[in-house]
C-alpha cells in the first residue's frame, strides 16, 4: 500500500519532549495534512472551534485582558456562532495555570433539578426512555453563565460588559461560514422537532447558506441582560422566567428555585506526572483528570517512544490501559458533594502498577473480565473546547457542553438559546449504557441537586523545565479522555510537532463495549489483522448523524523553547487558532 510519511520532528529538550528523527507511516488516503504550518504568535493565542470566537478572544487580549478574560469572551461568542455545542444553556469546566505556577479549576457542570428522581427516565418495564436525551425533561440546570461570572469575578481584569459585548454583536448578525452551514444543514431534521428551535435556526424554513447573515435577536436580548445584570441576568428576572415558562410548556422540571440556587464550585485540579512532565487536569465531577492520570500512570511503565507509533503493539497497550481506567471511572467517579471516591488511590503509582501487572502484552483481556480494581467505595454528544495563553504566560483550558448536537433540541422561547440534555450523563439505570455506550454505576445515579459525571478533560501540561508546554482539550463524549491522552503522548513520547499531534489519526476504547474504534483511513489491514489476532475487536468509527465520523476536535497551544506560541485547531471540524 502506498503510504504517507509522518516525520516525528525533534522538539528541543527544554520542552521535555522525546528526541525526534524517527518516522512513522500514515495510510495514503489519510485526509489531514500533518505537514501544515501552525499559527505562531509572540504575545498571546486563542484556539477554538470557530474563527469568529477565536478572534473575539484575541481582541480581548489585545485590549489588556488576561487569559481568563479571553476565555470568558470566547465562551460567550461560541454560544452564538457554535450553537450545536457552544452554550449558555449547558455547563463546563475551566482549568487555569498562572505564570507563577498557581493552579485553579472551576466546575460549572449542570445539576439535576431539585425535583429529579432516581428512576425518572424508566418506563414500566424498567427500560430507559428517550426522555433522557430528547425534550424538556432531559435538561439539567445550566451552569455556564454562573461559571463564567465566577471565573471573571475571581481572576478577570477587564469589565464584565466588555467581555459579553462581542457576543451580542455576533447575535445581532454574522455572516454564515461553511462550518455553521454544514452543522445546520446536517442537523436539519433534529432542528425541526420543536417549533421555536426551527424558527431560530432554520429562518425562512431552511438552513442558512454560506454568505448569508444569520441573526438571533432573542439570544442578543438575553446576552444584553447578562451583560447588564451579570449572573442575575440569567438566573433571575426575565431570562429565568422564560426558562421556567418553557419548562412548564414542555413538561420539564427546572424551577425558579433551581436557577436561583445554582452555584459554580472551585475544585482542586488533578495533578500528576508523566515522564518528567506535570499534567494539570479537571477534578470530579469531571472524570477526565482522574481517568487520564490512571491511563498515563499505567502506560508510563512502558517505553512507548521505543514502540512504533500506531503499531499493533502500541495500540494494544493503550487499549488495555484504557479498558482498566474506564472500568474504574465508571464505577467510582461522581459528584464529590454526594459520594466518597477512592480518588487518591485511583491516580496513585502503586495502583497503576497493580493494574499494569494484569496486562498481557501478547493478548487482549476481555472487558467482561476487567472489574473495577479498588473495591467497593463508600457511599458529550456535543461539546466544545478552547485554549488560551496570554502575554504573561497565564493559560486557561475550557471545555463546555450541551451534550448531544443541539442538546435536547429545545430552544427557550423568547430567550434564543438551546437547553442541554445532560441528564443522560447520569446512570439513568445503573449498569445500562447511556447514549455514548458508557456503562456507569450506582455512584452516578440521579439525585436532586447532583452534578452528572462528565468526560470533559481540559488539560495543561508543564514541561520538564517547569515552563508551560501544552494547553489542550477536545469534545467527543466518552472519547475525550483517550483523545487528550493521545495528543499528550504524541508530543511527549513521539516528539511530534503540535500540528502532527493534533492531525494524526486517533483511536478509542472505553471498556464497554469491548472494541477498539478507529477513524476511517487510519489503520491498514495488516495492523487490524494483528490486533484481531491478539483478541481485540476492531471497528471503524461511524457517525449516525453523518456529521462527525472522526474522534474529537482538539484545540491546542504549545509553548516553544524560545517562548513563541504555536496554535493548532483541529481540521476535523474546522476551527481557528488566532494569535498576535
C-alpha positions in Angstrom: 0.0 0.0 0.0 1.3 3.5 -0.8 1.8 5.4 2.4 2.5 9.0 3.6 5.3 9.6 5.9 4.7 11.3 9.3 8.1 12.7 10.4 8.4 12.9 14.1 10.4 16.0 14.4 12.7 16.9 17.3 11.3 19.4 19.8 14.1 21.0 21.8 14.9 19.3 25.1 13.7 22.4 27.0 10.2 21.2 26.4 11.0 17.7 27.7 9.6 16.0 24.6 11.2 12.9 23.2 14.1 13.0 20.8 12.8 13.0 17.2 14.2 11.9 13.9 12.1 8.8 13.8 9.5 8.2 11.1 6.1 6.6 11.1 3.7 6.0 8.2 0.1 7.0 7.5 -2.2 5.4 5.0 -2.1 7.3 1.7 -5.7 8.4 2.0 -5.5 10.0 5.4 -7.3 13.3 4.8 -5.4 15.7 7.0 -2.1 17.3 6.1 0.3 16.7 9.0 2.9 19.0 7.5 0.7 22.1 7.6 2.2 25.1 9.4 0.9 26.1 12.9 -0.2 29.6 13.7 2.7 31.3 15.5 2.5 34.3 17.9 4.7 36.0 20.4 2.2 37.6 22.7 -1.0 35.6 23.1 -3.1 32.9 21.4 -6.7 31.7 21.4 -7.7 28.4 19.7 -11.3 27.4 19.5 -13.6 25.5 17.2 -14.7 28.7 15.4 -12.7 31.6 13.9 -15.2 34.2 15.0 -14.9 33.2 18.6 -11.1 32.9 18.5 -10.9 36.4 17.0 -13.1 37.7 19.9 -10.7 36.2 22.4 -7.6 37.8 20.8 -9.3 41.2 20.7 -9.7 40.9 24.5 -6.1 40.0 24.9 -5.0 43.0 22.8 -7.2 45.2 24.9 -5.3 44.3 28.0 -7.4 41.3 29.2 -5.8 38.3 30.7 -6.3 34.6 29.7 -9.4 34.3 31.9 -11.0 37.4 30.3 -10.3 36.0 26.9 -11.7 32.6 27.9 -14.9 34.2 29.1 -15.4 36.3 26.0 -14.6 33.4 23.7 -17.1 31.2 25.5 -19.9 33.7 25.1 -19.0 34.1 21.4 -19.2 30.4 20.9 -22.7 30.4 22.4 -23.7 32.4 19.3 -21.6 31.0 16.4 -21.4 27.4 17.6 -24.9 26.7 18.7 -24.6 22.9 18.5 -22.2 23.0 21.4 -21.1 26.5 22.5 -23.7 27.4 25.1 -25.3 29.3 27.8 -27.8 26.5 28.2 -25.3 24.0 29.4 -22.2 23.9 31.5 -18.5 23.1 31.6 -15.1 23.2 33.3 -12.2 25.6 33.4 -8.6 24.7 34.3 -6.2 27.6 34.9 -2.4 27.7 35.3 -0.9 31.1 36.2 2.6 32.1 35.0 3.8 31.9 38.7 2.8 28.2 38.9 -0.5 28.6 40.8 -3.4 26.5 39.5 -7.2 26.5 39.8 -10.1 24.5 38.5 -13.7 25.6 38.2 -16.7 23.2 38.0 -19.8 24.7 36.4 -21.3 21.4 35.3 -25.1 21.3 35.2 -27.1 20.0 38.1 -30.2 17.7 38.4 -33.3 19.8 39.2 -34.4 19.6 42.8 -37.5 17.5 41.9 -35.4 15.0 39.9 -35.9 11.4 40.8 -33.7 8.3 40.5 -35.9 6.4 38.1 -37.4 9.3 36.2 -36.4 8.0 32.8 -37.5 4.4 33.2 -40.7 3.0 31.6 -43.0 0.5 33.2 -40.7 -2.3 32.1 -37.6 -0.6 33.7 -36.1 0.5 30.4 -34.5 3.9 29.8 -36.7 6.1 27.6 -35.7 8.8 25.1 -36.8 11.4 27.7 -33.2 11.4 29.0 -32.0 12.8 25.7 -34.8 14.5 23.8 -37.1 17.2 25.1 -37.6 19.4 28.2 -37.2 16.7 30.8 -33.6 15.9 29.6 -32.3 19.3 30.7 -30.2 19.8 33.7 -29.9 23.2 35.4 -27.4 25.2 33.3 -24.1 26.3 34.8 -22.3 28.1 32.0 -23.2 31.7 32.9 -22.6 31.2 36.6 -19.2 29.6 35.9 -18.0 32.4 33.6 -19.3 35.0 36.1 -17.4 33.3 38.9 -14.2 33.0 37.0 -14.3 36.6 36.0 -15.1 37.8 39.5 -12.1 35.9 40.9 -9.5 36.5 38.2 -10.7 38.8 35.4 -9.3 42.3 34.9 -11.5 43.9 32.2 -15.1 44.9 32.9 -17.7 42.2 32.6 -19.7 44.1 30.0 -16.6 44.3 27.7 -16.4 40.5 27.6 -20.1 39.9 26.8 -20.5 42.7 24.2 -18.7 40.9 21.3 -21.2 38.0 21.6 -24.1 40.5 21.5 -22.8 41.9 18.2 -22.5 38.4 16.7 -26.0 37.6 17.8 -27.3 40.7 16.1 -25.9 39.2 12.9 -22.9 37.4 11.5 -22.1 36.1 8.0 -22.5 32.3 7.9 -19.4 30.4 7.1 -19.1 26.8 5.9 -18.7 25.4 9.4 -22.1 26.8 10.6 -23.8 26.0 7.3 -22.6 22.4 7.4 -23.7 22.0 11.0 -27.2 23.4 10.5 -27.7 21.5 7.2 -26.7 18.1 8.6 -28.9 18.6 11.7 -31.9 19.9 9.9 -34.2 17.1 10.8 -33.4 17.5 14.5 -33.9 21.2 14.4 -37.4 20.7 13.1 -38.6 18.7 16.1 -39.6 21.8 18.2 -41.1 24.9 16.6 -39.0 27.5 18.4 -35.8 25.7 17.5 -36.9 25.5 13.9 -37.8 29.2 13.8 -34.5 30.1 15.4 -32.0 28.0 13.4 -33.9 27.5 10.1 -35.0 31.0 9.2 -37.2 31.1 6.1 -37.8 27.4 6.7 -34.3 26.2 5.6 -30.7 26.2 6.9 -28.8 29.4 6.2 -26.3 29.2 3.4 -22.7 30.4 3.3 -22.5 34.1 2.9 -26.0 34.8 4.3 -26.5 36.9 7.5 -27.7 34.9 10.5 -29.5 36.9 13.1 -30.6 35.7 16.6 -32.4 38.6 18.2 -33.8 36.7 21.2 -30.4 35.5 22.1 -29.0 39.0 21.7 -31.6 40.3 24.2 -30.6 37.5 26.6 -27.0 38.4 26.3 -27.8 42.1 27.0 -29.4 41.1 30.2 -26.3 39.1 31.2 -24.1 42.0 30.2 -26.1 44.5 32.3 -27.1 42.3 35.2 -24.4 39.7 35.4 -25.3 36.4 36.9 -28.8 37.6 37.8 -29.4 38.4 34.2 -29.7 34.7 33.6 -30.7 33.0 36.9 -33.3 35.6 37.9 -35.6 38.0 36.3 -36.8 37.9 32.7 -34.5 35.1 31.4 -35.3 32.8 34.4 -39.0 33.5 33.8 -38.6 32.4 30.2 -36.8 29.2 31.1 -39.4 28.2 33.7 -42.2 29.0 31.2 -40.5 26.8 28.7 -40.3 24.0 31.2 -44.0 24.3 32.1 -44.9 24.3 28.4 -42.9 21.2 27.6 -43.1 19.1 30.8 -39.7 19.9 32.2 -38.9 20.3 35.9 -36.4 23.2 36.2 -37.9 25.8 38.5 -37.0 29.4 39.7 -35.6 27.8 42.8 -33.3 25.6 40.8 -32.0 28.5 38.8 -31.5 30.9 41.8 -29.7 28.2 43.8 -27.2 27.2 41.2 -23.6 27.7 42.1 -20.2 27.0 40.4 -17.6 25.2 42.6 -13.9 25.7 42.8 -12.1 22.3 42.8 -8.5 21.2 43.4 -7.1 20.2 40.0 -6.0 16.6 39.4 -2.2 16.9 39.0 0.2 14.1 38.1 3.5 13.4 36.5 4.1 11.8 33.1 7.7 11.2 32.0 9.0 14.2 33.9 6.2 16.5 32.9 3.4 17.8 35.1 -0.1 17.4 33.9 -2.9 19.6 35.3 -6.4 18.5 34.6 -10.0 18.6 35.8 -11.2 17.1 39.0 -14.6 15.3 39.6 -17.3 15.7 38.8 -15.3 15.6 35.6 -13.9 12.1 35.2 -11.3 13.5 32.9 -8.3 14.2 35.1 -8.5 11.1 37.2 -9.0 8.7 34.3 -6.3 10.5 32.3 -4.0 10.1 35.3 -4.6 6.4 35.6 -4.1 5.9 31.9 -0.8 7.8 32.0 0.4 6.1 35.1 -0.2 2.6 33.7 1.5 3.4 30.4 4.4 5.1 32.0 5.6 1.6 32.8 6.3 1.0 29.1 8.7 2.9 26.8 6.1 3.9 24.3 8.5 6.0 22.4 10.5 2.9 21.5 7.5 1.1 20.1 6.5 2.2 16.6 3.6 4.7 16.7 0.2 3.2 15.9 1.7 -0.3 15.6 -0.3 -3.2 16.8 2.0 -3.4 19.9 1.5 0.3 20.8 -2.3 0.2 20.2 -2.7 -2.9 22.2 -1.0 -1.4 25.3 -3.1 1.8 25.0 -6.3 -0.1 24.6 -5.5 -2.3 27.7 -4.8 0.7 29.8 -7.9 2.5 28.6 -10.1 -0.5 29.5 -8.9 -0.6 33.0 -9.1 3.1 33.6 -12.6 3.4 32.2 -13.7 0.4 34.3 -12.6 2.4 37.4 -14.0 5.6 36.1 -17.5 4.2 35.5 -17.6 2.5 38.9 -16.1 5.1 41.2 -16.3 8.7 39.9 -19.2 11.0 40.5 -20.2 14.3 42.2 -17.8 14.8 45.1 -20.5 16.6 47.0 -22.6 13.4 47.0 -20.2 10.4 47.1 -16.9 9.4 48.6 -14.5 8.3 45.9 -11.1 6.5 46.1 -9.6 9.3 44.1 -6.1 9.3 45.6 -5.8 5.5 45.2 -7.1 5.6 41.6 -4.4 8.1 40.5 -1.5 6.6 42.5 1.5 5.0 41.0 1.1 1.9 43.2 -2.4 1.3 41.9 -1.2 1.8 38.3 1.4 -0.8 38.8 -1.3 -3.2 40.1 -3.4 -2.6 37.0 -0.4 -2.8 34.7 0.5 -6.2 36.1 -2.8 -7.6 34.8 -1.9 -6.7 31.2 -0.7 -9.4 28.9 1.5 -7.8 26.2 0.5 -10.5 23.7 -3.2 -11.0 24.3 -6.2 -8.7 24.9 -8.1 -9.1 28.2 -11.8 -9.3 27.5 -13.5 -6.3 29.1 -16.0 -8.6 30.9 -13.0 -9.9 32.9 -11.9 -6.4 33.9 -13.7 -5.3 37.0 -13.1 -2.1 39.0 -9.9 -2.8 40.8 -10.1 -0.8 44.1 -13.1 -2.4 45.8 -16.4 -1.0 46.8 -16.1 2.7 47.8 -18.1 4.4 50.5 -21.2 5.6 49.6 -20.7 14.9 25.0 -22.6 14.2 22.2 -21.5 17.6 21.5 -19.1 19.7 23.4 -16.5 22.3 22.5 -13.1 23.3 23.8 -11.0 26.5 23.8 -7.4 27.1 24.8 -5.9 30.5 25.8 -2.4 31.7 26.6 -1.9 35.4 27.4 1.2 37.7 27.2 2.2 37.0 30.8 2.1 33.2 30.3 -1.2 32.5 32.1 -3.0 29.6 30.5 -6.7 28.6 30.5 -8.3 25.4 29.2 -12.1 25.4 29.0 -14.4 22.6 27.9 -18.1 23.2 27.8 -21.1 21.2 26.5 -24.8 20.8 26.0 -24.2 17.0 25.4 -25.8 15.9 22.1 -25.6 18.0 19.0 -28.0 20.8 19.7 -28.7 19.4 23.2 -32.2 18.3 23.9 -33.3 20.2 20.8 -35.4 22.6 22.8 -34.8 26.4 22.4 -36.1 28.6 25.2 -38.9 30.6 23.6 -38.1 34.3 23.8 -34.6 33.7 25.0 -33.0 32.2 21.9 -30.7 29.5 23.4 -30.8 25.7 23.4 -31.0 23.6 26.5 -28.7 20.7 27.3 -29.6 17.1 27.6 -27.0 16.4 30.3 -29.4 14.3 32.4 -28.4 11.4 30.2 -24.9 11.6 31.6 -26.2 10.2 34.9 -26.7 6.5 35.2 -30.4 6.7 34.5 -30.3 2.9 35.1 -27.1 1.9 36.7 -25.4 -0.9 34.7 -27.2 0.1 31.4 -25.4 2.1 28.7 -26.1 5.8 28.1 -26.1 7.4 24.6 -22.3 7.1 24.4 -22.3 3.4 25.4 -20.9 4.2 28.8 -22.0 1.7 31.4 -21.9 3.6 34.7 -22.6 2.6 38.3 -24.5 3.5 41.4 -22.3 6.4 42.3 -23.6 8.3 39.3 -27.3 7.6 39.8 -29.7 10.5 39.7 -30.2 12.6 42.8 -31.8 16.1 43.3 -29.1 18.8 43.0 -26.4 16.4 42.0 -24.0 17.1 39.1 -23.8 14.4 36.5 -20.4 12.7 35.7 -18.6 14.1 32.7 -15.7 13.0 30.5 -14.6 16.6 29.7 -10.8 16.9 30.1 -9.4 20.5 29.9 -5.7 20.0 30.4 -2.5 21.9 30.8 1.0 20.3 30.6 4.1 21.8 32.1 7.5 20.7 30.6 10.5 19.3 32.4 11.9 22.8 32.5 9.0 23.9 34.7 7.6 26.1 31.9 4.2 25.9 30.2 4.3 23.3 27.4 0.7 22.4 26.2 -2.8 23.7 26.7 -5.4 21.4 25.1 -8.8 19.7 25.2 -11.5 18.3 23.0 -15.2 17.5 22.6 -16.2 13.9 21.9 -18.2 12.5 24.7 -16.6 9.3 26.1 -13.7 9.7 23.6 -12.4 12.9 25.1 -10.1 11.3 27.7 -8.4 8.9 25.2 -8.2 11.7 22.7 -6.4 14.1 25.2 -4.0 11.3 26.2 -3.1 10.5 22.6 -2.2 14.2 21.9 -0.1 14.3 25.0 1.6 11.1 24.1 2.1 12.2 20.5 4.1 15.2 21.8 5.9 13.6 24.7 6.5 10.0 23.7 6.9 10.6 19.9 8.3 14.1 19.7 5.6 15.2 17.2 5.1 18.9 16.4 1.8 20.3 17.6 0.2 20.1 14.1 1.3 16.5 13.8 0.0 15.6 17.2 -3.4 17.2 16.5 -3.9 15.9 13.0 -2.7 12.4 13.4 -5.2 9.5 13.4 -7.0 8.6 16.7 -8.3 5.5 18.4 -10.6 4.8 21.3 -11.6 2.1 23.8 -13.8 2.7 26.8 -14.0 -0.7 28.5 -17.6 -1.4 27.3 -18.5 -2.0 24.6 -15.3 -4.1 24.1 -13.9 -2.7 20.9 -11.2 -0.5 19.6 -12.6 2.2 17.4 -10.5 3.8 14.7 -11.1 6.7 12.3 -11.6 5.9 8.7 -8.3 5.6 6.7 -6.3 5.5 9.9 -5.4 1.8 10.2 -4.3 -0.6 7.5 -5.5 -4.2 7.1 -2.2 -5.6 8.4 -2.4 -3.7 11.7 -6.1 -4.6 12.1 -5.4 -8.3 11.5 -2.6 -8.2 14.1 -4.9 -6.7 16.7 -7.6 -9.2 16.0 -5.1 -12.0 16.3 -4.4 -10.7 19.8 -8.1 -10.9 20.7 -9.3 -7.4 20.0 -12.5 -6.4 18.3 -11.6 -3.6 15.9 -14.3 -1.4 14.3 -14.2 1.7 12.1 -15.9 4.7 13.8 -19.1 5.7 12.0 -21.3 8.7 12.6 -25.0 8.0 12.9 -25.9 11.7 12.1 -23.5 11.8 9.2 -21.9 14.9 10.6 -18.9 13.7 12.5 -17.2 10.4 11.7 -13.9 11.5 13.5 -12.8 11.3 17.1 -12.7 14.7 18.8 -11.9 18.3 17.8 -8.7 19.3 19.6 -7.9 22.9 20.2 -4.3 23.2 21.4 -1.4 25.6 22.1 2.2 24.7 22.5 4.9 26.9 24.0 8.1 26.6 22.1 11.6 26.8 23.7 12.1 30.4 22.5 8.9 31.4 24.2 6.9 31.6 20.9 3.4 30.2 20.9 2.2 27.7 18.3 -1.5 27.1 17.9 -3.3 24.3 16.1 -7.1 24.0 15.6 -8.3 20.5 14.6 -9.3 20.3 10.9 -11.8 17.6 11.8 -14.4 20.3 12.4 -12.8 23.5 11.2 -11.9 25.9 13.9 -9.1 28.5 14.1 -6.0 29.4 16.0 -5.6 33.2 16.3 -2.6 34.9 17.8 -0.8 38.2 18.0 
